Amino acid sequence: MIKNTFFSLREGIARHRFSRGVHTVLGSALGGGFPARARLRVLVYYHANPIGWSQVYPFFRFAGAFAAQFGAHVRALPVENFLKGQTGPAADVVLVQPWLSATDAYLDTAFARYRERHPGARMIFLDPFAQCDLRYGRAVAPHVDVYLRKALFRDRGQFLRPMPSGDTNLSEYYGALYGIDQEPTDWQVPPELLDRLRLVPNFLTAAYLSDGFLGPEPSFSDRPIDLHSRLAVKGTPWYSAMRAEADRAARALDGVTLTPDGRIPQAEFLDEMRRARLCWSPFGYGELCWRDLEAFMTGAVLVKPDMAHLETLPDLYLPGETYLPVKWDFSDLEEVTRGILADPGEQRRIALNAFRAARTYLAENRFVSDTGRDLSLDA
């Protein structure tokens, strides 16, 4: 176990690099009883995977600040443990994290069981999904007081809009761009749910990213790679078409030094990014990508399709300040890439802006103040 004077036993356990086996075993420790002094008992039912855990981990990293500012003590239990009968201690606030395999019927049953175990508790839906939609909004609206997401449309009305083709704003756009037929989708989101939407940080709060941002600033002395561009392209038809075109557009840049194709271990991936001037990060199934934060952490200037339509927490997507936006069809990728490669001083400025913005958010414990308001029973 990691030994650190700033971490309690549970914080140390929570800080372990994620693995399903580890968290299945440690679920009991993280979900133990609350201390008698707890003024606010917060229990998180989470899914045992890296994406889900990145949202839960900061509750333990900043456990001391939550206790000091709000009297809040946090415990966490894998959903699979709950389903096997380990319900966890009674709580005042319950955060429920779903996964993509959940159905409306499953959610109705699960929330009924959560309510039975925690009568009168404030119920919060902790949405870990990449895509920016409220596909479970209709199912959870009758049950939750707050709905937390990693990104929100600036125009909240976009959540209510039926799509004539595809099931997300990205599948709709790229399906039309590449001539891919898709079924229409209407998630039938209740309009009243929009008032309950709140933001939580994106992948910034994962343990390895938090540690990186709170460490030394990136170096810019040895960066022989012009553009980091290892892109997976296999997936659904619209995704594959979009990612293949993003890869083609990058590899068409004559005279620009690129990374090779193919997957490599994470440590090698990050070392490679530390030697890159820029990082090309097209959308995945959603706009937010791990790669965005990895670029900010390692000092590679993020080049990414325009994010102006979204709100995130913190706001790390400031055009020309923390990242460089390109058009969604990638038609100006060459212009943007060559322009920034010609200006090393601007590269350094943008990269440091992004790194320092992320560091400030973590160093000032703003996760605690932002999330604590949503946990409060008086909110």
KAJO-V445038 format. One record per residue. PSI is psi in whole degrees, -180 to 180 (none if undefined). Layout:
# KAJO-V445038
psi: [PSI & PSI]
This chain:
# KAJO-V445038
psi: [142 & 133 & 122 & 128 & -16 & -4 & 134 & 178 & -49 & -36 & -39 & -43 & -46 & -27 & -11 & 143 & 138 & 138 & 146 & -43 & -45 & -46 & -25 & -43 & -41 & -2 & -37 & -39 & -42 & -25 & 22 & -176 & 161 & 150 & 154 & -27 & -6 & 122 & -25 & 115 & 119 & 124 & 130 & 121 & 113 & 163 & 135 & 80 & 161 & -38 & -47 & -42 & -30 & -25 & -26 & -38 & -44 & -22 & -29 & -36 & -40 & 28 & -42 & -41 & -37 & -42 & -41 & -42 & -35 & -2 & 22 & 132 & 134 & 137 & 158 & 146 & 131 & 141 & -37 & -34 & -42 & -43 & -22 & 2 & -5 & 94 & -19 & 171 & 155 & 142 & 160 & -32 & 130 & 123 & 129 & 122 & 120 & -176 & 168 & -22 & -5 & 143 & 165 & -42 & -41 & -45 & -40 & -46 & -44 & -45 & -33 & -39 & -38 & -43 & -39 & -38 & -32 & 66 & 133 & -1 & 151 & 123 & 129 & 131 & 120 & 97 & 117 & 3 & 152 & -45 & 147 & 83 & 174 & 56 & -22 & 9 & -44 & -38 & -36 & -16 & -40 & -12 & -23 & 149 & -30 & 144 & 113 & 132 & 157 & -14 & 147 & 143 & 135 & -38 & 97 & -23 & -20 & -25 & -22 & -8 & 124 & 144 & 127 & -18 & 128 & 174 & 1 & 168 & -32 & -44 & -35 & -49 & -52 & -27 & -44 & -40 & -38 & 12 & 40 & 121 & 135 & 153 & 148 & 159 & 136 & 110 & -8 & 53 & 128 & 126 & -32 & -19 & -25 & -33 & -13 & 2 & 135 & 161 & 145 & 158 & 156 & -145 & -7 & -32 & 3 & 150 & -48 & -30 & -45 & -45 & -42 & -44 & -27 & 5 & -161 & 152 & 152 & 152 & 150 & 17 & -23 & 88 & 80 & -14 & 125 & -46 & 116 & 124 & 63 & 106 & 127 & 141 & -9 & 138 & -155 & 163 & -48 & -39 & -47 & -42 & -44 & -47 & -36 & -40 & -36 & -41 & -44 & -43 & -38 & -43 & -5 & -1 & 94 & 136 & -1 & 124 & 122 & 162 & 157 & 173 & 169 & 159 & 146 & 161 & 154 & -42 & -42 & -39 & -46 & -38 & -40 & -41 & -30 & -15 & 10 & 144 & -41 & 159 & 125 & 117 & 81 & 169 & 156 & -136 & -17 & 177 & -40 & 136 & 146 & -40 & -34 & -51 & -33 & -36 & -47 & -42 & -37 & -7 & 15 & 129 & 125 & 125 & 123 & 149 & 146 & 130 & 16 & -20 & -8 & 152 & 137 & 166 & 118 & 172 & 93 & 3 & 74 & 111 & 129 & -3 & -47 & -15 & 170 & 112 & 148 & 166 & 153 & -22 & 4 & 14 & -20 & 16 & -43 & -45 & -47 & -44 & -49 & -34 & -45 & -32 & -26 & -2 & 82 & -35 & -39 & -37 & -51 & -43 & -49 & -44 & -43 & -36 & -46 & -47 & -47 & -33 & -44 & -44 & -44 & -43 & -44 & -45 & -31 & 9 & 33 & -21 & -39 & -49 & -40 & -50 & -32 & -35 & -37 & -28 & -25 & 135 & -16 & -5 & none]
